[in-house]
């Protein structure tokens, strides 16, 4: 996925036409339909606050209808040959690339990220389909003679069954393909619910999957504003056998409690509190560039974003100045405008939260090097911010910032910084910059995180397992193990 970009708005892009082309209804059993009572909700452009369109607002009965459609389609999905599943995903991969300009504009309008980043996300999202198109052909098992003889041990893998998939607003296309790719490759029908802030990208994606040849009911989409009222009956119904969620740890814990009722298989990609460690032997230009990716991709609205930045004392002054210069050079604005590198945050609540965290840190002794405040006017903007001398008890050391704020804290030695980096209930990703190979190995192994970026500010890759430990989640998405989350292992004992 690309990080920051400065591509101009394409002159042939018609915003109204792109919005109008997207379905606004629910997809249930292969048919587009209004929500119960024809209820709708508005989707707004976070750069202007203006309404883009209205989409169907599902009721609990709509959710159950979608899950029932998935359950009816499950035998047909399971009966697809591996080649048929692979071909559907490859066709969808091609369609995503064919329509990348319109899809990128759609994402920018509803979510805010600059067009270059939106195009990068579409490319990244498509790779999950290409990757799992291959994995569909590699689902394996085993056959061997029992040690005592007299029987054979046959091991096979089968689709887990109907899936409930819940995606966040910050990567509205990629989080969809990261779940739908392995579900389809494994032969699972599904119901997917996008975030209410960004439903349009998902509606466009499921339309592409339908066009690619997925059986009616193979994927169903529910858009709604009262997620708990709609999703809880589905989770507790017993019709679904798998729940995959990307979002906050608070909501993830609630969903785990609900899933326990019917012992659903679960995958949870939850919150993060990523440490970014810069040792004094690191290449400073490389470290600043890596931090700009880890911090400013998606305006900082990412669970993988660098949240706690530890810089060795001897290089703090030089590092903070280079970082401040890089942040000051970023142009804020609507993501469709030329030269814009930083778009709006998702809504006013996000701006308020970032402002609260910055004010708390400053109130406890942190110094503002650049930025430090919201940008007044249309839309939900916060200025790129660098803070130094951030104290350990600042709230932003415990909470995800989810905004363009880089808090720098000095450290003295390796033991100290590893201890502080691990002092969090989260464990998604950590970043380390050093040119000492032995230190790199020691620190990477000592960090209590599911992923580590070593001299790199970007860890997301469709071909690698993505996920965390502790309260950052359960299971892995992507990589060779990603499809296993959607498969059940069956043993058949054969007498001979």
Buried (B, 14 or more C-beta within 10 A) or exposed (E): BBBBBEBEBEEEBEBEEBBEBBBBBBBBBBEBBBBBEEBBBEBBBBBBEEEBBEBBBBBBEBBBBBBBBBBBBBEBBBEBEBEEBBBBBBBBBBBBEEBBBBBBBBBBBBBBBBBBBBBBBBBBBBBBBBBBBBBBEEBEEEEEEEEEEEEBBBEBBBBBBBBBBBBBBBBBBBBBBBBBBBBBBBBBBBBBBBBBBBBBBBBBBBBBBBEBBBBBBBBBBBBBEEBBEBBBBBBBBEBBBBBBBBBBBEBBEBBBEBBEEBEBBBBBBBBBBBBBBBBBEBBBEBBBBBBBBBBBBBBBBBBBBBBBBBBBEEBBEEBBBBBBEBBEEBEBBBBBBEEBBBBBBBBEEBBBBBBEBBBBBBEBEBBBBBBBBBBEEEBBBBBBBBBBBBBEEBBBBBBBBBBBBBBBBBBEEBEEBBEBBBBBEBBBBBBBBBEBEEBBEBBBEBBBBBBBBBBBBBBBBBEBBBBBBBBBBBBBBBBBBBBBBBBBEEEEEEEE
